[in-house]
Amino acid sequence: MPMRRSLLLASVALWPLLAYPAAAQATAPEGTAVRVRTGQHADKGRVVLHLGSLPAYTMRKISNGYELRLRGQFPLDLSTTRRLSELAGIESRQENGETVVVLRTEGEQNAEAGAFDGMLYVDLRPAQPPRTPATLEAAQRRLLDDAVRLGLMKPEQASAMLQAARPGQPAARAAAAAPAVASVPALVAPATDAQAMAAQPVSRVPVSPGSQPLAPATAAPVAAQLARMPSRDDLASLRDAVVAKLAVLNGAQSAPSPTLPAATVPPVAAPEPAAAPAPAPALAEIAPTPAMPACRAPFSMQGWKGEAPFVERLPVLRAALALSDQGAAELADLAEFYAGHELARETLEILSAPQAEAPAGALRERLDRVRDVARLLLGRPLSPSSPLLAAAADCAREDLPLWQALAAAVSGDGATLARLAPRARAALRDVPQDLRLALTQRLADAVENDPATLRILLGAVRPATGLTPEQSAARSWQYARLARQEGHRGDETQYLEQAANGAGRSLPEMFARARLAAMNLGRPGAEGRRAETQINDVLRTYRHDALGEEAAIAYANRLLEQGALGAALGVADGASQASARPGVESRGARLAATALRRLLAEGTPEGRPLPEPAERLALFWQYEGYATPGERGDDIRLAAMRLLLRQGLAEAARDLGQQISPATTRTPEAALVLARAEAGAAQGDPRRALALLAAVPADEAARRAAAEALARLDRPEEAAAQLDGMRDTADLRRRAELLFQAQSWRAAGTAYGEVLRDPGLPADARTDATARLANAAALAQQRAGVPAELLATGTASAALLRLTETAPPPASGVAGVRGAIERSRQIEALLPPVGGT
């Protein structure tokens, strides 16, 4: 049996995987260091050396890790490495003209080295323990222990079955062990196949004392067959042997299986039960249905292009189609030829033309298959009945995850794409290189903000050799996207320059130029102006294409970084109209929503000033449609409601609050904003405001909203009580107004005294507070107790307060009456004249 590749890598030294004679004496430029970085992936850890020019190298296994030897002197910069779960440490030294890198691993790891674009990488994966006879026997013992614990057999019977199920045991020894298992409890109503047996409950029936055990002559062929069982899967073989043995002892013939043919099992009469059968655990607990075996793809795309050049083979295929009078087989040949050369539109065009015959069977499936491949190349959805998505009945298709991943990419299902990415990458190995790159690019374009998935997919086109300039540009563009998602600005610039250096007009090249222009927007002087001109040219020329969307996204992101929120909204709005995937939320729409969130926030993270509130509200109403309905857009609407309430537009805030989803309404933050809108709007419901506030913590904002709701219900004293203890000027004034409105003159006078003691009180507010204090003190017949310097000067209210302060004590008799009349005349003189009729 050949050794597994992982075990081979873990046990022997790896000879040079790549050797470049020209770099035999390579050295790093003086004063520069080779950057070493590490990355943690779901199934491995990666160490990357940015060498630029690859030297000859070797890697071998050492006692506690791996040793990598590079021919030449390379000083290593280890400052940017990060902790990996597979790596304990990295060491480097110079030795005999070579650079030695020692990778100290955590536990037993397998290592695999490779190179691309001047970078050398080593992948470390946890080693799988080898399956030895000792580990196999331990697994067998555990399985039989479970059977004993479930009451299906006795310990001595399990021991005998273990001997019989061991591969390589002589038939005689297995036959000798057969009588020991004759008294295993029988199974009632055995299933006809493994799946039915797994689903049917098991009953235990004890063997009656008068029954005869299984005869050795009958058991010997069975045991001999068990001893010769093929070892397609060690644990599955043991499981099947146990199931077959129990079926035989039940007195019925088992269903055919790869390990025990039914023809070799003679029927045996089951003994009569001595007692009623008792329920027992289901057979599925000890015999789960094994997974279906893998099988190759039902078709291959290797021959679609053919061996002859394009210009030579195309006339031959078209002539054959014409001579056959639009024959289905010739049509399939031409369609596959077009699809193999990535001419998806031409493929769909010839397949949509009227056909002279109606093919059926395999030929119909062939035509449907090439049509669906062309649709995927164009990013169009597939029908659920597509032959590409049809699962095989008796095996698991190796290529099925690729087509499922492409269907998920077209529909925008990122979660499914991420789950299928490793198996899709494995299936891409069997696809011709041109189609492999095209399909990988379609998958990668659907990955947003998921660098781990993107890196897995791009591994399918890692080698840079044998690619056309357009394919190299596409590959560099995708690696630039990966670098941007991982936050490596320098690597992104390097890949973008590689993609944009070509003289072609392919989409990846133009994407790269647009991205470079967006990155240079912030440069000072002529370079920044030139970049802005370039990106605006792209926006005008390709406004409704995917390239225009890409340029608009890059430009809008740059405007967001600069704080130009209004301009960013306009550009993102244009990008959303050019979405390349109808029915899927475009990146432009998501970017517009991000700009709205920043526009309506309390402040920007960078501390840049926001536009005036009126301008911010105008922009919100213009682009309100990007606040996605439902919970996803509720945060935008709540931010707009807060801004409207600050501007005194409670009615507009209440109307906007009707779009808040019920789930968001139950949160304390949303309930507070909605309560403020209901309490402040003329058409609002103050009782609903109080009900919303019942679930909100009683902080100052909630107490203010409750005060407004109670005031609307004509309960001013309760409203004023909500503001007790608040020291803000607005709160002091509002509390005094509520007490004055409630005609609680003594409390109102005291409250206005606190207002007048506020040093930050504006002049007009001081004048109003002085007047109200004078009236409250006069009506309460009490002294105000406010120093004269705090009162508004030159007003009748101040004179009234001084008159109140100097009033003599009340007297009785005629003197008291005369004093009251005189005081009334003085007060009347201070009051403003009243217009008569």
Long-range contacts (C-beta under 8 A, 24 or more apart in sequence): 4-128, 6-110, 6-125, 6-127, 6-128, 7-127, 7-130, 9-110, 9-111, 9-112, 10-61, 10-108, 10-109, 10-110, 10-111, 10-127, 11-61, 12-61, 13-58, 13-59, 13-60, 13-61, 14-58, 14-59, 14-60, 14-111, 14-113, 15-58, 16-56, 16-57, 16-58, 17-57, 17-113, 17-114, 17-115, 18-54, 18-56, 18-57, 18-115, 19-56, 20-53, 20-54, 20-55, 20-56, 23-53, 23-54, 23-55, 23-56, 23-71, 23-72, 24-55, 24-56, 24-71, 25-71, 25-72, 25-97, 26-53, 26-55, 26-70, 26-71, 26-72, 26-74, 27-72, 27-73, 27-74, 28-72, 28-73, 28-74, 28-75, 32-75, 33-75, 33-76, 33-77, 34-74, 34-75, 34-76, 34-77, 35-77, 35-80, 36-76, 36-77, 36-78, 36-80, 36-81, 36-90, 37-80, 37-81, 37-82, 38-81, 38-82, 38-83, 38-84, 38-87, 39-82, 39-486, 40-82, 40-84, 40-85, 41-452, 41-455, 41-456, 42-452, 43-125, 43-422, 44-86, 44-123, 44-124, 44-125, 45-84, 45-85, 45-86, 45-87, 45-123, 45-124, 46-121, 46-122, 46-123, 46-124, 47-81, 47-84, 47-87, 47-90, 47-103, 47-121, 47-122, 47-124, 48-119, 48-120, 48-121, 49-74, 49-76, 49-101, 49-119, 49-120, 49-121, 50-118, 50-119, 51-118, 51-119, 51-120, 52-118, 53-118, 54-115, 54-118, 54-120, 57-113, 57-120, 59-111, 59-113, 59-122, 61-111, 62-102, 64-88, 64-104, 64-105, 65-102, 65-103, 65-104, 65-105, 65-109, 66-102, 66-103, 66-105, 66-109, 66-111, 66-122, 67-100, 67-101, 67-102, 67-103, 68-100, 68-101, 68-102, 68-103, 68-113, 68-122, 69-98, 69-99, 69-100, 69-101, 70-98, 70-99, 70-100, 70-101, 70-120, 71-97, 71-98, 72-97, 72-98, 72-99, 73-97, 73-99, 74-99, 76-101, 84-124, 86-124, 86-125, 86-126, 87-124, 114-462, 116-462, 116-463, 116-464, 117-464, 117-479, 131-234, 136-234, 136-235, 137-162, 137-166, 139-234, 139-235, 139-238, 140-165, 140-166, 140-238, 143-235, 143-238, 143-239, 143-242, 143-286, 144-242, 146-285, 146-286, 147-242, 147-286, 150-280, 150-281, 150-285, 150-286, 151-185, 151-204, 151-280, 152-184, 152-185, 152-202, 152-204, 152-246, 152-280, 152-286, 153-181, 153-184, 153-185, 154-183, 154-184, 156-180, 157-181, 157-183, 157-184, 161-241, 161-242, 161-245, 164-223, 164-226, 164-227, 164-241, 164-245, 165-226, 165-229, 165-237, 165-238, 165-241, 165-242, 166-227, 167-227, 167-229, 167-231, 167-234, 167-237, 168-227, 169-227, 170-227, 171-220, 171-223, 171-224, 171-227, 171-228, 173-227, 174-223, 174-224, 174-226, 174-227, 175-216, 175-219, 175-220, 175-223, 175-224, 177-223, 178-214, 178-216, 178-219, 178-220, 178-222, 178-223, 179-213, 179-214, 179-216, 179-219, 181-214, 181-219, 181-245, 181-249, 182-213, 182-214, 182-219, 182-249, 183-207, 183-213, 184-245, 184-246, 184-249, 186-249, 186-250, 186-251, 186-270, 186-271, 187-246, 187-247, 187-249, 187-250, 187-283, 188-250, 188-277, 190-247, 190-250, 190-252, 190-254, 191-255, 191-283, 192-255, 193-255, 194-240, 194-243, 194-255, 194-257, 194-287, 194-289, 194-290, 195-289, 197-243, 197-247, 197-283, 197-287, 198-282, 198-283, 198-284, 198-287, 198-288, 198-289, 199-282, 199-284, 200-282, 200-283, 201-279, 201-280, 201-281, 201-282, 201-283, 202-280, 202-281, 202-282, 202-283, 203-277, 203-278, 203-279, 203-280, 204-277, 204-278, 204-280, 205-270, 205-271, 205-273, 205-274, 205-275, 205-277, 206-273, 206-274, 206-275, 207-271, 208-271, 208-272, 208-273, 208-274, 209-274, 211-271, 211-272, 214-249, 214-268, 218-266, 218-268, 221-264, 221-266, 222-248, 222-264, 222-265, 225-260, 225-261, 225-264, 225-265, 226-260, 229-259, 229-260, 230-258, 230-259, 232-258, 232-259, 233-290, 236-290, 239-286, 239-287, 239-288, 239-290, 240-287, 242-286, 242-287, 243-283, 243-287, 291-396, 292-394, 292-395, 292-396, 293-395, 293-396, 294-395, 294-396, 294-397, 294-398, 295-392, 295-394, 295-395, 295-396, 295-397, 295-398, 296-397, 296-398, 297-397, 297-398, 297-399, 297-427, 297-430, 298-392, 298-397, 299-366, 299-369, 300-430, 301-336, 301-339, 301-340, 301-373, 301-431, 301-432, 301-435, 302-430, 302-432, 304-336, 304-337, 304-339, 304-340, 304-432, 304-435, 305-337, 305-340, 305-341, 305-432, 305-434, 306-337, 306-340, 310-341, 313-337, 325-356, 326-353, 326-354, 326-355, 326-356, 326-357, 327-356, 327-357, 328-355, 328-357, 328-359, 328-363, 328-364, 328-367, 329-363, 331-355, 331-367, 332-363, 332-366, 332-367, 332-370, 335-367, 335-370, 335-371, 335-374, 336-370, 338-374, 339-370, 339-373, 339-374, 339-377, 339-435, 340-432, 340-434, 340-435, 341-434, 342-377, 342-434, 342-435, 342-438, 344-374, 344-375, 344-377, 344-378, 345-374, 345-378, 347-371, 347-373, 347-374, 348-374, 348-375, 348-378, 376-403, 376-406, 376-407, 376-410, 376-439, 376-442, 377-438, 377-439, 377-442, 379-410, 379-442, 379-445, 379-580, 379-581, 380-410, 381-407, 381-410, 381-411, 382-407, 382-410, 398-426, 398-427, 398-430, 399-427, 399-430, 400-427, 401-426, 401-427, 402-427, 402-428, 402-431, 402-439, 405-443, 406-439, 406-442, 406-443, 408-446, 409-442, 409-443, 409-445, 409-446, 410-442, 410-446, 410-581, 411-584, 412-446, 412-581, 412-584, 412-585, 414-446, 414-447, 414-448, 414-450, 417-443, 417-446, 417-447, 417-453, 418-447, 418-450, 418-452, 418-453, 421-453, 421-456, 421-457, 422-456, 424-457, 425-456, 425-457, 425-459, 425-460, 428-460, 429-460, 433-461, 433-466, 433-467, 434-471, 436-460, 436-461, 437-461, 437-467, 437-471, 437-474, 437-475, 440-478, 441-474, 441-478, 441-508, 444-478, 444-481, 448-587, 449-485, 450-485, 451-482, 451-485, 451-486, 454-478, 454-481, 454-482, 454-485, 455-482, 458-482, 469-502, 469-503, 469-504, 470-502, 470-504, 470-506, 470-508, 470-509, 472-498, 472-499, 472-502, 473-498, 473-499, 473-500, 473-502, 473-504, 473-506, 473-508, 473-509, 473-512, 474-499, 474-506, 474-508, 476-508, 476-512, 477-508, 477-509, 477-511, 477-512, 478-508, 480-512, 480-515, 493-519, 507-546, 507-547, 510-538, 510-542, 510-547, 511-547, 511-550, 513-538, 514-538, 514-547, 514-550, 514-551, 514-554, 515-550, 515-554, 517-551, 517-554, 518-551, 518-554, 518-555, 518-557, 518-558, 519-554, 519-558, 521-555, 521-558, 521-562, 522-558, 522-561, 522-562, 539-571, 539-574, 542-578, 543-574, 543-577, 543-578, 544-577, 544-578, 545-578, 545-580, 546-578, 546-580, 548-574, 548-575, 548-578, 549-575, 549-578, 549-579, 549-580, 549-586, 549-587, 549-588, 552-578, 552-588, 553-587, 553-588, 553-591, 556-588, 556-591, 556-595, 557-591, 560-591, 560-594, 560-595, 560-598, 563-604, 563-606, 563-608, 565-595, 565-598, 565-599, 565-610, 565-611, 565-619, 566-599, 566-611, 566-615, 566-619, 568-595, 569-595, 569-596, 569-599, 569-619, 569-622, 569-623, 572-626, 573-623, 573-626, 576-626, 585-628, 589-626, 592-623, 592-626, 593-626, 593-627, 593-628, 593-633, 593-636, 595-623, 596-620, 596-623, 596-626, 596-627, 596-636, 597-635, 597-636, 597-639, 600-636, 600-639, 600-640, 600-642, 600-643, 601-639, 613-643, 613-646, 613-647, 614-647, 616-643, 617-643, 617-644, 617-647, 629-659, 630-661, 631-661, 631-663, 631-664, 634-660, 634-661, 634-664, 634-670, 638-664, 638-669, 638-670, 638-673, 641-673, 641-674, 641-677, 642-673, 645-673, 645-676, 645-677, 645-680, 650-676, 650-677, 650-680, 650-681, 650-682, 650-684, 651-681, 651-682, 651-683, 653-677, 653-680, 653-681, 654-678, 654-680, 654-681, 654-683, 654-684, 666-695, 668-695, 668-696, 668-697, 671-695, 671-696, 672-696, 672-701, 672-702, 672-705, 675-702, 675-705, 675-706, 675-709, 676-701, 676-704, 676-705, 676-708, 678-709, 679-705, 679-706, 679-708, 679-709, 679-712, 680-708, 684-712, 686-710, 686-712, 686-713, 687-713, 700-726, 700-731, 704-731, 707-734, 707-738, 711-738, 711-741, 716-741, 716-742, 717-742, 717-744, 720-747, 720-751, 729-755, 729-758, 729-760, 729-761, 732-758, 733-765, 733-769, 736-769, 736-772, 740-772, 740-776, 745-776, 745-777, 745-779, 745-780, 746-776, 746-780, 746-782, 748-772, 748-776, 748-780, 749-773, 749-776, 749-777, 749-780, 749-782, 749-784, 752-776, 753-784, 753-785, 753-786, 756-786, 756-790, 756-791, 757-786, 757-790, 763-792, 766-791, 766-792, 767-792, 767-795, 767-797, 770-795, 770-797, 770-798, 770-801, 771-795, 771-797, 773-797, 773-801, 774-798, 774-800, 774-801, 774-804, 777-801, 777-804, 778-804, 778-827, 796-830, 796-831, 796-832, 799-830, 800-827, 800-830, 803-827, 803-830
